[in-house]
Amino acid sequence: MRRVAQMLLAAVVVASCGPGGQDSETTVVFAASSLVDVLNDLSNDGESAFAHAVMSFASSASLSAQVADGAPVGLFVSADRQQIDELVASGFGVSDPQVVARNSLVIAVEAGNPLGIQTLDDLTRPDLLLAVAAPGVPLGEYSEAMLLAAGVQVSPVTFEADARAVLGKVVLGEVDAGIVYATDAMSSTDVDAVYISEADTVAIEYVALEITTAPGHANELLTELLGERGQQVLLERGFVLP
């Protein structure tokens, strides 16, 4: 599966470099799925450097594995510092990792919160259907750490691949609640966000790294993400600035 993903990504890059497309130094950006709105906002801005980049969104753990396997990536923005630290330790990266934003956890529920979910303890109700991210992906690890610190044991009915997949289960009404990033809950009018004090026990950082495996303009993209344009879009989408 990982090999197939790389081949598909390579096809996208080749297509963008053909007649009428971008030049041979088009930058490929790997980013956590929770950044899809931010980077799409930037890529739709004709004056943004991201308008000329190729985007790929997935779980940070999945993307990190593809980088380690040699995917032609210029810039990787992870929702988990551990993924970045492991890549750096393996010799990837042409500059120091940079924190570009922060986030927090919330409980996503159906709009109007008909079940009256207010606390983490409410997620232990035997008749409540809960979705969380799978172990090993950043959101799953953050959720587990928060629940462990709070001393709350839950029984999810599904473990999803990334933040947007958890949110989708709530939006579709397939579950009653899901633990997601605050920014993901904010992205949909079909859910409400229940803010929980225990979320303060986990520090969620989005860390960017320029990768050594491909040419392009990764530094320009990273500079924009850390600059006024990028930080403003992050703020508008609910992220906390570093």
C-alpha positions as CSV (number, residue, x, y, z in Angstrom):
1,M,0.0,0.0,0.0
2,R,2.8,2.4,0.9
3,R,4.5,1.7,-2.5
4,V,1.2,2.3,-4.3
5,A,0.8,5.7,-2.5
6,Q,4.3,6.7,-3.6
7,M,3.6,5.7,-7.3
8,L,0.4,7.7,-7.3
9,L,2.2,10.7,-5.8
10,A,4.9,10.5,-8.4
11,A,2.3,10.4,-11.1
12,V,0.8,13.6,-9.7
13,V,4.2,15.3,-9.7
14,V,5.0,14.2,-13.2
15,A,1.6,15.4,-14.5
16,S,2.1,18.8,-12.9
17,C,5.5,19.1,-14.6
18,G,4.2,18.5,-18.2
19,P,3.3,21.1,-20.8
20,G,1.3,23.9,-19.2
21,G,2.1,22.6,-15.7
22,Q,4.6,23.5,-13.0
23,D,8.4,23.3,-13.7
24,S,10.7,20.5,-12.5
25,E,11.1,22.1,-9.1
26,T,7.4,22.0,-8.1
27,T,7.4,21.3,-4.4
28,V,5.5,18.4,-2.9
29,V,4.0,19.1,0.5
30,F,3.0,16.3,2.9
31,A,0.7,17.6,5.7
32,A,-1.5,16.2,8.5
33,S,-5.1,15.8,7.5
34,S,-6.2,18.4,10.0
35,L,-4.3,21.1,8.0
36,V,-6.3,20.5,4.8
37,D,-8.4,23.6,5.2
38,V,-5.4,25.9,5.9
39,L,-3.3,24.7,3.1
40,N,-6.2,24.6,0.6
41,D,-6.9,28.3,1.6
42,L,-3.3,29.1,0.8
43,S,-3.2,27.1,-2.4
44,N,-6.3,28.8,-3.7
45,D,-4.6,32.2,-3.2
46,G,-2.9,33.1,-6.4
47,E,-0.3,35.2,-4.6
48,S,0.7,32.4,-2.3
49,A,3.7,30.2,-2.8
50,F,1.4,27.2,-2.0
51,A,-0.5,27.9,-5.3
52,H,2.4,26.2,-7.1
53,A,2.8,23.2,-4.7
54,V,1.4,19.7,-4.9
55,M,-0.5,18.7,-1.7
56,S,-0.9,15.3,0.0
57,F,-2.9,14.9,3.2
58,A,-3.1,11.9,5.5
59,S,-2.2,10.8,9.0
60,S,1.2,12.2,10.0
61,A,2.4,8.7,10.9
62,S,1.5,7.4,7.4
63,L,3.2,10.4,5.7
64,S,6.3,10.0,7.8
65,A,6.6,6.4,6.7
66,Q,6.4,7.5,3.1
67,V,9.1,10.1,3.6
68,A,11.3,7.5,5.2
69,D,10.7,5.3,2.2
70,G,12.0,8.0,-0.2
71,A,8.8,9.7,-1.4
72,P,9.7,12.9,-3.3
73,V,8.7,15.4,-0.6
74,G,9.9,19.0,-0.2
75,L,8.1,20.0,3.0
76,F,6.4,17.8,5.7
77,V,4.1,19.3,8.3
78,S,3.3,16.9,11.0
79,A,0.8,17.0,13.8
80,D,3.3,15.2,16.0
81,R,6.8,16.2,16.9
82,Q,7.8,12.5,17.3
83,Q,7.4,11.9,13.6
84,I,9.7,14.8,12.8
85,D,12.3,13.8,15.4
86,E,12.5,10.3,14.0
87,L,13.1,11.6,10.5
88,V,15.8,14.0,11.7
89,A,17.5,11.1,13.5
90,S,17.5,9.1,10.3
91,G,19.2,11.9,8.4
92,F,16.3,13.7,6.8
93,G,15.9,17.5,6.9
94,V,17.9,20.4,5.6
95,S,17.1,22.8,8.5
96,D,15.9,22.7,12.0
97,P,12.3,21.7,12.6
98,Q,9.9,24.6,13.1
99,V,6.7,24.8,15.2
100,V,4.1,26.5,13.0
101,A,0.9,26.1,15.1
102,R,-0.7,24.5,18.1
103,N,-4.1,22.8,18.6
104,S,-6.3,21.2,21.3
105,L,-8.7,18.3,21.7
106,V,-12.5,18.5,21.9
107,I,-15.4,16.1,21.8
108,A,-17.3,16.5,18.6
109,V,-21.1,15.8,18.9
110,E,-24.1,16.2,16.7
111,A,-25.1,19.8,16.3
112,G,-27.3,20.9,19.2
113,N,-25.7,18.2,21.4
114,P,-28.9,16.2,21.8
115,L,-27.3,13.7,24.2
116,G,-26.1,16.4,26.5
117,I,-22.5,15.3,26.5
118,Q,-20.5,17.6,28.7
119,T,-17.5,15.7,30.1
120,L,-15.1,12.9,29.3
121,D,-17.0,10.7,31.8
122,D,-20.0,11.0,29.6
123,L,-18.1,9.1,26.9
124,T,-18.3,6.0,29.2
125,R,-22.0,5.6,28.8
126,P,-22.8,2.1,27.7
127,D,-25.3,3.2,25.1
128,L,-23.0,5.9,23.6
129,L,-21.2,5.2,20.3
130,L,-17.7,6.7,20.3
131,A,-15.1,7.1,17.5
132,V,-11.4,7.8,18.2
133,A,-8.3,7.8,16.1
134,A,-6.3,4.6,15.9
135,P,-3.3,4.0,18.1
136,G,-0.1,5.0,16.4
137,V,-1.4,8.1,14.7
138,P,-1.0,11.5,16.4
139,L,-4.6,12.1,17.3
140,G,-5.0,8.6,18.7
141,E,-1.9,9.1,20.8
142,Y,-3.1,12.5,22.1
143,S,-6.5,11.1,22.8
144,E,-5.1,8.1,24.7
145,A,-2.8,10.4,26.8
146,M,-5.7,12.7,27.7
147,L,-8.0,9.9,28.7
148,L,-5.2,8.2,30.7
149,A,-4.4,11.5,32.6
150,A,-8.1,11.9,33.4
151,G,-8.5,8.3,34.5
152,V,-11.3,7.7,32.1
153,Q,-11.7,4.4,30.3
154,V,-13.8,4.3,27.1
155,S,-14.9,1.6,24.7
156,P,-14.8,3.1,21.2
157,V,-16.8,1.4,18.5
158,T,-14.4,2.4,15.8
159,F,-10.7,3.5,15.4
160,E,-10.1,5.8,12.5
161,A,-7.1,6.6,10.4
162,D,-6.9,10.3,11.0
163,A,-8.7,13.3,12.4
164,R,-11.0,14.0,9.4
165,A,-12.1,10.3,9.4
166,V,-13.2,10.6,13.1
167,L,-15.1,13.8,12.3
168,G,-16.7,12.2,9.4
169,K,-18.2,9.5,11.5
170,V,-19.9,12.1,13.7
171,V,-21.1,14.2,10.7
172,L,-22.7,11.1,9.1
173,G,-24.4,10.1,12.4
174,E,-22.6,6.8,12.6
175,V,-21.4,7.6,16.1
176,D,-22.6,9.9,18.9
177,A,-19.3,11.5,19.6
178,G,-15.7,11.6,18.5
179,I,-12.5,13.0,20.0
180,V,-11.0,15.3,17.5
181,Y,-8.9,18.5,17.1
182,A,-10.7,21.7,18.0
183,T,-10.0,22.9,14.4
184,D,-11.7,19.9,12.9
185,A,-14.8,20.4,14.9
186,M,-14.8,24.1,13.9
187,S,-14.6,23.1,10.2
188,S,-18.1,21.6,10.1
189,T,-21.5,23.2,10.8
190,D,-22.9,19.7,11.4
191,V,-21.2,19.2,14.7
192,D,-20.7,21.1,18.0
193,A,-17.5,21.1,20.0
194,V,-17.6,20.2,23.7
195,Y,-14.5,21.8,25.3
196,I,-13.0,19.8,28.1
197,S,-10.5,21.0,30.7
198,E,-8.5,17.7,30.5
199,A,-7.4,18.7,27.0
200,D,-4.9,21.0,28.6
201,T,-2.9,17.9,29.7
202,V,-1.6,17.3,26.1
203,A,0.5,19.7,24.1
204,I,-0.3,19.5,20.4
205,E,2.3,21.0,18.1
206,Y,2.4,21.1,14.3
207,V,6.1,20.8,13.3
208,A,7.4,21.5,9.8
209,L,10.6,20.1,8.3
210,E,12.2,20.7,5.0
211,I,13.0,17.3,3.6
212,T,16.2,16.3,1.7
213,T,14.5,13.9,-0.8
214,A,13.4,16.4,-3.5
215,P,14.2,19.7,-5.1
216,G,11.8,22.6,-5.0
217,H,11.0,25.7,-2.9
218,A,10.3,24.2,0.5
219,N,12.0,27.0,2.3
220,E,9.8,29.6,0.6
221,L,6.7,27.6,1.7
222,L,7.9,27.3,5.2
223,T,8.7,30.9,5.4
224,E,5.2,31.8,4.3
225,L,3.6,29.4,6.7
226,L,5.5,31.1,9.6
227,G,4.9,34.6,8.2
228,E,2.0,36.9,8.3
229,R,0.0,35.3,5.5
230,G,0.3,31.7,6.8
231,Q,-0.2,32.6,10.4
232,Q,-3.3,34.6,9.6
233,V,-4.9,31.7,7.8
234,L,-4.0,29.3,10.7
235,L,-5.6,31.7,13.1
236,E,-8.7,32.0,11.0
237,R,-9.0,28.3,11.0
238,G,-8.9,28.0,14.7
239,F,-5.2,27.1,15.3
240,V,-3.2,28.6,18.1
241,L,-0.1,30.4,17.0
242,P,3.3,29.3,18.3
